[in-house]
Amino acid sequence: MDILFFFSVAGVAIVILILKFDKKQTTKVNAVLRESRSVPPLFLLKSTEQKISVLRAALKFEDAPKNMATAGTIADIYGTPAESKMQSKVHEFKLLASKYNSGQISIEAYNIKLDELLEEVQSLNGSFGLAC
């Protein structure tokens, strides 16, 4: 009879310890989940960084004049419609980056708009999109 009493007390003690440990772990997990809600997804950040670097390369790719020998004036070098479109894309990229940096748009919306801008820039550049 003493053995039965001993094992029942030991069993209750073990169950109580397991429940306390479970409660402590649940509290820790909830704290980590609460803190991680404000952190953007890692792969989304990496994808956004890659798109920004490709856009910067594509937009600087168009900064140099193409044919200095046949150009008569500065307007002849930089005055073509493709360059003016590219300058508008540079402005759009800077505006988009400033909106994201100031917190006006989320990382998801920023990534989507970068996709759209990247497609537009690659269509203006022609074969440059294939090289990236």
C-alpha positions, 0 to 999 in steps of 0.5 A: 500500500505504501508503494501505491501511495508513493507512485501516485504522489510521484506521478502527480509531482511529475505531471505538475512539473510537466505542466509548469514546463509546458506553460513556460515554453508556451510563454516563450514561444508566444513572446518570440511570435509577438516579436517576429510579427514586425520583422519582414520575411528574409527571402522577400528582403533578399529578393528586393535587394537583388531587384534594387541592384539590377535596377541600379545597374540598368539605370546607370547602363543608360547614363553614358552617351552611345555615340560620341563621334557622330553627336554634334551637340549635347541635345543630340547625345542625350535628347532621344526619347529613350533617354528621357524615358530612362530619366523618368524611370530613374525618377520613379525609382527614387520616388519609390525608394523614398516612399518605402524608406519613409514607411508609406508603403509596405515591403510587399507593395515595394517588391511588386512595384520594383517588379513592374519597374524592372519589367519596364526598364528591361523593355526599354533596354532591349537585350539587357534584361536577358543578361541579368 
